[in-house]
Amino acid sequence: MKKFKNAKALNEEKKRLKMRRAELEKAIKYDWRDVKDSLKPNNIAGQVFSGMAGEKDAENKTGSGVLSEMAARFASKLAGKAEDKLKDKFGKWFKK
């Protein structure tokens, strides 16, 4: 624990700590928002299928875009339904 010689030094340290706390809380808020966005089922499905489509296109330059588009739409709808179910379950948990 740091010892202070006078009240002015103590107040300056309090001010510095409050500013640091505000900066850290802001950083946590942005990080948490990024985590929530990256864990949405729609985003996960999109990343998976875009990665798969990218690998397919790199392997062979064929016209399989329609199939991958259909698969992506299916996965998006499936992920949306899963997201709705998760929201309902979490809602029930937090209401208790």
VODO-185802 format. One record per residue: chain; x, y, z of N, C-alpha, C, O, CB in turn. Coordinates in nm, 3 decimals. Glycine has a CB too. Layout:
BEGIN
<"A",<X,Y,Z>,<X,Y,Z>,<X,Y,Z>,<X,Y,Z>,<X,Y,Z>>
...
REM end
This chain:
BEGIN
<"A",<0.084,-0.117,0.000>,<0.000,0.000,0.000>,<0.089,0.124,0.000>,<0.183,0.134,0.078>,<-0.096,0.000,0.121>>
<"A",<0.057,0.214,-0.086>,<0.135,0.337,-0.098>,<0.093,0.436,0.011>,<-0.026,0.455,0.038>,<0.116,0.399,-0.239>>
<"A",<0.192,0.497,0.074>,<0.164,0.596,0.178>,<0.173,0.735,0.118>,<0.262,0.765,0.038>,<0.262,0.580,0.298>>
<"A",<0.079,0.820,0.158>,<0.076,0.956,0.107>,<0.114,1.054,0.217>,<0.080,1.036,0.334>,<-0.064,0.990,0.051>>
<"A",<0.188,1.158,0.176>,<0.236,1.254,0.274>,<0.134,1.363,0.304>,<0.136,1.422,0.411>,<0.364,1.317,0.226>>
<"A",<0.045,1.389,0.207>,<-0.055,1.492,0.230>,<-0.185,1.458,0.156>,<-0.189,1.364,0.076>,<-0.002,1.631,0.186>>
<"A",<-0.289,1.534,0.183>,<-0.421,1.509,0.127>,<-0.423,1.536,-0.024>,<-0.497,1.470,-0.098>,<-0.527,1.594,0.197>>
<"A",<-0.344,1.630,-0.068>,<-0.341,1.664,-0.211>,<-0.290,1.545,-0.293>,<-0.346,1.513,-0.398>,<-0.252,1.788,-0.236>>
<"A",<-0.186,1.481,-0.246>,<-0.132,1.364,-0.317>,<-0.234,1.250,-0.318>,<-0.247,1.178,-0.416>,<0.000,1.318,-0.251>>
<"A",<-0.305,1.235,-0.207>,<-0.407,1.132,-0.199>,<-0.520,1.159,-0.300>,<-0.564,1.067,-0.369>,<-0.464,1.125,-0.055>>
<"A",<-0.565,1.282,-0.307>,<-0.671,1.318,-0.401>,<-0.627,1.301,-0.546>,<-0.705,1.258,-0.630>,<-0.716,1.462,-0.377>>
<"A",<-0.502,1.335,-0.575>,<-0.449,1.316,-0.711>,<-0.447,1.168,-0.748>,<-0.480,1.130,-0.861>,<-0.308,1.376,-0.723>>
<"A",<-0.409,1.085,-0.654>,<-0.406,0.940,-0.679>,<-0.547,0.886,-0.699>,<-0.569,0.801,-0.785>,<-0.337,0.866,-0.562>>
<"A",<-0.643,0.935,-0.622>,<-0.782,0.894,-0.638>,<-0.833,0.931,-0.778>,<-0.899,0.852,-0.845>,<-0.871,0.960,-0.530>>
<"A",<-0.799,1.053,-0.821>,<-0.841,1.100,-0.953>,<-0.780,1.014,-1.062>,<-0.847,0.977,-1.158>,<-0.802,1.247,-0.973>>
<"A",<-0.650,0.983,-1.047>,<-0.581,0.900,-1.146>,<-0.644,0.761,-1.152>,<-0.661,0.706,-1.261>,<-0.432,0.889,-1.112>>
<"A",<-0.677,0.704,-1.036>,<-0.738,0.572,-1.031>,<-0.878,0.571,-1.091>,<-0.917,0.474,-1.157>,<-0.742,0.522,-0.888>>
<"A",<-0.955,0.678,-1.067>,<-1.089,0.687,-1.126>,<-1.081,0.691,-1.278>,<-1.159,0.627,-1.348>,<-1.163,0.811,-1.074>>
<"A",<-0.984,0.768,-1.330>,<-0.967,0.776,-1.475>,<-0.925,0.641,-1.532>,<-0.974,0.600,-1.637>,<-0.862,0.884,-1.511>>
<"A",<-0.837,0.573,-1.464>,<-0.792,0.441,-1.509>,<-0.907,0.341,-1.507>,<-0.921,0.259,-1.598>,<-0.676,0.391,-1.419>>
<"A",<-0.989,0.349,-1.402>,<-1.104,0.260,-1.392>,<-1.201,0.284,-1.507>,<-1.253,0.189,-1.565>,<-1.175,0.279,-1.257>>
<"A",<-1.226,0.411,-1.539>,<-1.317,0.443,-1.649>,<-1.263,0.389,-1.782>,<-1.339,0.336,-1.863>,<-1.338,0.596,-1.659>>
<"A",<-1.132,0.402,-1.804>,<-1.070,0.350,-1.927>,<-1.086,0.198,-1.936>,<-1.119,0.144,-2.041>,<-0.921,0.389,-1.932>>
<"A",<-1.061,0.130,-1.824>,<-1.072,-0.016,-1.823>,<-1.216,-0.063,-1.843>,<-1.240,-0.161,-1.913>,<-1.017,-0.071,-1.692>>
<"A",<-1.312,0.008,-1.781>,<-1.452,-0.028,-1.799>,<-1.495,-0.010,-1.944>,<-1.570,-0.090,-1.998>,<-1.541,0.055,-1.707>>
<"A",<-1.446,0.096,-2.007>,<-1.477,0.120,-2.148>,<-1.419,0.009,-2.236>,<-1.485,-0.039,-2.328>,<-1.423,0.257,-2.192>>
<"A",<-1.296,-0.031,-2.207>,<-1.232,-0.138,-2.283>,<-1.307,-0.270,-2.264>,<-1.325,-0.346,-2.359>,<-1.085,-0.155,-2.241>>
<"A",<-1.351,-0.297,-2.143>,<-1.428,-0.419,-2.116>,<-1.559,-0.415,-2.192>,<-1.601,-0.517,-2.248>,<-1.454,-0.435,-1.964>>
<"A",<-1.624,-0.301,-2.195>,<-1.752,-0.288,-2.265>,<-1.735,-0.320,-2.414>,<-1.815,-0.394,-2.471>,<-1.810,-0.146,-2.247>>
<"A",<-1.631,-0.264,-2.475>,<-1.608,-0.290,-2.618>,<-1.570,-0.436,-2.642>,<-1.616,-0.496,-2.739>,<-1.498,-0.198,-2.672>>
<"A",<-1.487,-0.493,-2.556>,<-1.449,-0.634,-2.572>,<-1.571,-0.724,-2.556>,<-1.587,-0.820,-2.632>,<-1.341,-0.672,-2.469>>
<"A",<-1.655,-0.695,-2.460>,<-1.774,-0.776,-2.437>,<-1.868,-0.769,-2.557>,<-1.926,-0.869,-2.597>,<-1.847,-0.731,-2.308>>
<"A",<-1.883,-0.648,-2.614>,<-1.968,-0.633,-2.732>,<-1.913,-0.714,-2.849>,<-1.990,-0.777,-2.921>,<-1.979,-0.484,-2.772>>
<"A",<-1.782,-0.714,-2.868>,<-1.720,-0.792,-2.975>,<-1.741,-0.941,-2.953>,<-1.768,-1.015,-3.047>,<-1.571,-0.761,-2.984>>
<"A",<-1.729,-0.985,-2.829>,<-1.750,-1.128,-2.798>,<-1.894,-1.166,-2.827>,<-1.919,-1.270,-2.889>,<-1.714,-1.158,-2.650>>
<"A",<-1.991,-1.084,-2.782>,<-2.131,-1.115,-2.806>,<-2.161,-1.122,-2.955>,<-2.232,-1.211,-3.001>,<-2.221,-1.012,-2.739>>
<"A",<-2.106,-1.027,-3.032>,<-2.129,-1.028,-3.177>,<-2.068,-1.150,-3.243>,<-2.129,-1.208,-3.333>,<-2.073,-0.902,-3.239>>
<"A",<-1.949,-1.188,-3.201>,<-1.883,-1.301,-3.265>,<-1.947,-1.434,-3.229>,<-1.930,-1.532,-3.301>,<-1.737,-1.304,-3.227>>
<"A",<-2.021,-1.440,-3.117>,<-2.084,-1.564,-3.075>,<-2.229,-1.578,-3.120>,<-2.294,-1.677,-3.087>,<-2.078,-1.576,-2.927>>
<"A",<-2.280,-1.482,-3.195>,<-2.415,-1.497,-3.248>,<-2.415,-1.611,-3.350>,<-2.325,-1.620,-3.433>,<-2.465,-1.364,-3.313>>
<"A",<-2.516,-1.696,-3.342>,<-2.519,-1.811,-3.433>,<-2.513,-1.772,-3.580>,<-2.452,-1.843,-3.660>,<-2.644,-1.890,-3.409>>
<"A",<-2.576,-1.662,-3.616>,<-2.571,-1.620,-3.757>,<-2.427,-1.589,-3.800>,<-2.386,-1.625,-3.910>,<-2.660,-1.495,-3.779>>
<"A",<-2.352,-1.524,-3.713>,<-2.214,-1.490,-3.747>,<-2.126,-1.614,-3.753>,<-2.039,-1.626,-3.839>,<-2.158,-1.391,-3.646>>
<"A",<-2.149,-1.707,-3.660>,<-2.070,-1.830,-3.659>,<-2.096,-1.909,-3.786>,<-2.003,-1.956,-3.851>,<-2.102,-1.916,-3.535>>
<"A",<-2.224,-1.924,-3.821>,<-2.259,-1.999,-3.942>,<-2.201,-1.931,-4.065>,<-2.150,-1.997,-4.155>,<-2.412,-2.013,-3.955>>
<"A",<-2.210,-1.802,-4.070>,<-2.156,-1.728,-4.184>,<-2.007,-1.746,-4.197>,<-1.955,-1.762,-4.308>,<-2.189,-1.581,-4.172>>
<"A",<-1.935,-1.745,-4.084>,<-1.791,-1.764,-4.088>,<-1.755,-1.904,-4.134>,<-1.661,-1.923,-4.211>,<-1.730,-1.737,-3.950>>
<"A",<-1.830,-2.003,-4.086>,<-1.802,-2.142,-4.123>,<-1.823,-2.161,-4.272>,<-1.737,-2.216,-4.342>,<-1.891,-2.239,-4.044>>
<"A",<-1.938,-2.117,-4.321>,<-1.968,-2.140,-4.462>,<-1.886,-2.053,-4.555>,<-1.855,-2.094,-4.667>,<-2.114,-2.116,-4.487>>
<"A",<-1.851,-1.934,-4.511>,<-1.764,-1.852,-4.596>,<-1.625,-1.914,-4.604>,<-1.560,-1.908,-4.708>,<-1.755,-1.706,-4.543>>
<"A",<-1.580,-1.973,-4.494>,<-1.452,-2.043,-4.495>,<-1.458,-2.165,-4.585>,<-1.364,-2.192,-4.660>,<-1.412,-2.083,-4.354>>
<"A",<-1.568,-2.240,-4.577>,<-1.583,-2.358,-4.662>,<-1.592,-2.319,-4.808>,<-1.532,-2.383,-4.894>,<-1.706,-2.438,-4.620>>
<"A",<-1.667,-2.215,-4.836>,<-1.683,-2.170,-4.974>,<-1.548,-2.119,-5.028>,<-1.514,-2.142,-5.144>,<-1.791,-2.059,-4.985>>
<"A",<-1.473,-2.050,-4.943>,<-1.342,-2.000,-4.985>,<-1.247,-2.114,-5.016>,<-1.170,-2.106,-5.112>,<-1.282,-1.911,-4.877>>
<"A",<-1.250,-2.220,-4.936>,<-1.165,-2.336,-4.961>,<-1.206,-2.405,-5.090>,<-1.120,-2.446,-5.169>,<-1.172,-2.435,-4.844>>
<"A",<-1.335,-2.417,-5.114>,<-1.384,-2.481,-5.236>,<-1.341,-2.402,-5.358>,<-1.294,-2.458,-5.457>,<-1.538,-2.495,-5.232>>
<"A",<-1.358,-2.270,-5.351>,<-1.322,-2.186,-5.465>,<-1.172,-2.191,-5.492>,<-1.129,-2.184,-5.607>,<-1.366,-2.042,-5.442>>
<"A",<-1.095,-2.203,-5.388>,<-0.950,-2.209,-5.406>,<-0.910,-2.342,-5.468>,<-0.816,-2.348,-5.548>,<-0.879,-2.189,-5.272>>
<"A",<-0.981,-2.451,-5.431>,<-0.946,-2.582,-5.484>,<-0.980,-2.591,-5.633>,<-0.896,-2.630,-5.715>,<-1.019,-2.692,-5.406>>
<"A",<-1.100,-2.556,-5.665>,<-1.141,-2.561,-5.806>,<-1.235,-2.446,-5.834>,<-1.326,-2.419,-5.755>,<-1.207,-2.696,-5.840>>
<"A",<-1.215,-2.380,-5.942>,<-1.293,-2.262,-5.978>,<-1.418,-2.303,-6.056>,<-1.434,-2.265,-6.172>,<-1.207,-2.163,-6.061>>
<"A",<-1.505,-2.380,-5.994>,<-1.627,-2.425,-6.059>,<-1.742,-2.336,-6.018>,<-1.726,-2.249,-5.932>,<-1.658,-2.571,-6.025>>
<"A",<-1.858,-2.356,-6.077>,<-1.975,-2.275,-6.048>,<-2.059,-2.332,-5.937>,<-2.181,-2.342,-5.953>,<-2.059,-2.260,-6.171>>
<"A",<-2.002,-2.371,-5.826>,<-2.077,-2.428,-5.713>,<-2.127,-2.320,-5.619>,<-2.158,-2.350,-5.504>,<-1.990,-2.527,-5.637>>
<"A",<-2.135,-2.196,-5.664>,<-2.180,-2.086,-5.581>,<-2.324,-2.101,-5.537>,<-2.360,-2.060,-5.426>,<-2.162,-1.957,-5.653>>
<"A",<-2.408,-2.158,-5.623>,<-2.549,-2.175,-5.590>,<-2.565,-2.271,-5.473>,<-2.641,-2.245,-5.380>,<-2.629,-2.225,-5.712>>
<"A",<-2.493,-2.381,-5.477>,<-2.501,-2.479,-5.369>,<-2.452,-2.421,-5.237>,<-2.516,-2.440,-5.134>,<-2.421,-2.603,-5.405>>
<"A",<-2.341,-2.352,-5.241>,<-2.288,-2.295,-5.117>,<-2.380,-2.184,-5.065>,<-2.394,-2.167,-4.944>,<-2.146,-2.240,-5.139>>
<"A",<-2.443,-2.110,-5.156>,<-2.538,-2.007,-5.115>,<-2.659,-2.069,-5.046>,<-2.707,-2.018,-4.945>,<-2.582,-1.924,-5.236>>
<"A",<-2.708,-2.180,-5.101>,<-2.822,-2.249,-5.041>,<-2.784,-2.303,-4.903>,<-2.862,-2.293,-4.808>,<-2.869,-2.364,-5.132>>
<"A",<-2.665,-2.360,-4.893>,<-2.620,-2.413,-4.764>,<-2.604,-2.301,-4.661>,<-2.637,-2.319,-4.544>,<-2.487,-2.489,-4.782>>
<"A",<-2.554,-2.188,-4.705>,<-2.537,-2.075,-4.614>,<-2.671,-2.024,-4.565>,<-2.687,-1.992,-4.447>,<-2.459,-1.962,-4.683>>
<"A",<-2.769,-2.015,-4.655>,<-2.902,-1.969,-4.615>,<-2.966,-2.067,-4.518>,<-3.028,-2.027,-4.419>,<-2.992,-1.952,-4.738>>
<"A",<-2.952,-2.197,-4.546>,<-3.005,-2.299,-4.457>,<-2.941,-2.288,-4.318>,<-3.010,-2.290,-4.216>,<-2.982,-2.440,-4.515>>
<"A",<-2.810,-2.275,-4.316>,<-2.741,-2.264,-4.189>,<-2.780,-2.137,-4.114>,<-2.792,-2.138,-3.992>,<-2.590,-2.267,-4.210>>
<"A",<-2.801,-2.030,-4.188>,<-2.842,-1.904,-4.126>,<-2.979,-1.918,-4.061>,<-3.000,-1.872,-3.948>,<-2.843,-1.791,-4.231>>
<"A",<-3.073,-1.982,-4.131>,<-3.206,-2.002,-4.074>,<-3.199,-2.094,-3.953>,<-3.264,-2.070,-3.851>,<-3.302,-2.060,-4.179>>
<"A",<-3.120,-2.200,-3.965>,<-3.104,-2.293,-3.853>,<-3.041,-2.223,-3.733>,<-3.084,-2.244,-3.619>,<-3.018,-2.412,-3.896>>
<"A",<-2.941,-2.141,-3.758>,<-2.876,-2.067,-3.650>,<-2.972,-1.966,-3.588>,<-2.969,-1.945,-3.467>,<-2.750,-1.996,-3.702>>
<"A",<-3.056,-1.905,-3.669>,<-3.155,-1.811,-3.617>,<-3.253,-1.879,-3.523>,<-3.289,-1.824,-3.419>,<-3.230,-1.744,-3.730>>
<"A",<-3.297,-1.999,-3.562>,<-3.388,-2.074,-3.475>,<-3.319,-2.112,-3.345>,<-3.379,-2.104,-3.238>,<-3.440,-2.200,-3.547>>
<"A",<-3.194,-2.154,-3.355>,<-3.118,-2.189,-3.235>,<-3.100,-2.067,-3.145>,<-3.107,-2.078,-3.023>,<-2.980,-2.248,-3.273>>
<"A",<-3.077,-1.953,-3.206>,<-3.061,-1.830,-3.129>,<-3.190,-1.796,-3.055>,<-3.185,-1.756,-2.938>,<-3.020,-1.713,-3.222>>
<"A",<-3.305,-1.812,-3.121>,<-3.433,-1.785,-3.056>,<-3.454,-1.877,-2.938>,<-3.500,-1.834,-2.832>,<-3.547,-1.799,-3.156>>
<"A",<-3.422,-2.004,-2.955>,<-3.439,-2.100,-2.846>,<-3.347,-2.066,-2.729>,<-3.387,-2.076,-2.613>,<-3.411,-2.242,-2.896>>
<"A",<-3.224,-2.027,-2.760>,<-3.131,-1.990,-2.653>,<-3.180,-1.866,-2.578>,<-3.169,-1.859,-2.456>,<-2.991,-1.964,-2.710>>
<"A",<-3.233,-1.769,-2.652>,<-3.285,-1.649,-2.588>,<-3.398,-1.685,-2.492>,<-3.406,-1.633,-2.381>,<-3.334,-1.548,-2.693>>
<"A",<-3.486,-1.776,-2.537>,<-3.597,-1.817,-2.451>,<-3.545,-1.885,-2.325>,<-3.592,-1.856,-2.215>,<-3.690,-1.911,-2.527>>
<"A",<-3.449,-1.976,-2.340>,<-3.396,-2.047,-2.224>,<-3.325,-1.954,-2.127>,<-3.343,-1.963,-2.006>,<-3.302,-2.157,-2.269>>
<"A",<-3.242,-1.863,-2.182>,<-3.174,-1.768,-2.095>,<-3.274,-1.676,-2.027>,<-3.257,-1.639,-1.911>,<-3.071,-1.686,-2.175>>
<"A",<-3.378,-1.638,-2.099>,<-3.481,-1.555,-2.041>,<-3.548,-1.624,-1.923>,<-3.574,-1.562,-1.820>,<-3.585,-1.518,-2.146>>
<"A",<-3.575,-1.753,-1.938>,<-3.637,-1.829,-1.829>,<-3.543,-1.838,-1.710>,<-3.587,-1.827,-1.595>,<-3.675,-1.970,-1.877>>
<"A",<-3.414,-1.859,-1.736>,<-3.317,-1.869,-1.627>,<-3.309,-1.739,-1.548>,<-3.308,-1.740,-1.425>,<-3.179,-1.905,-1.682>>
<"A",<-3.304,-1.628,-1.620>,<-3.287,-1.500,-1.551>,<-3.414,-1.450,-1.485>,<-3.408,-1.365,-1.396>,<-3.238,-1.397,-1.648>>
<"A",<-3.529,-1.502,-1.526>,<-3.654,-1.462,-1.461>,<-3.670,-1.529,-1.326>,<-3.743,-1.479,-1.240>,<-3.773,-1.497,-1.550>>
<"A",<-3.603,-1.642,-1.306>,<-3.616,-1.716,-1.180>,<-3.561,-1.640,-1.066>,<-3.564,-1.687,-0.952>,<-3.547,-1.848,-1.187>>
REM end
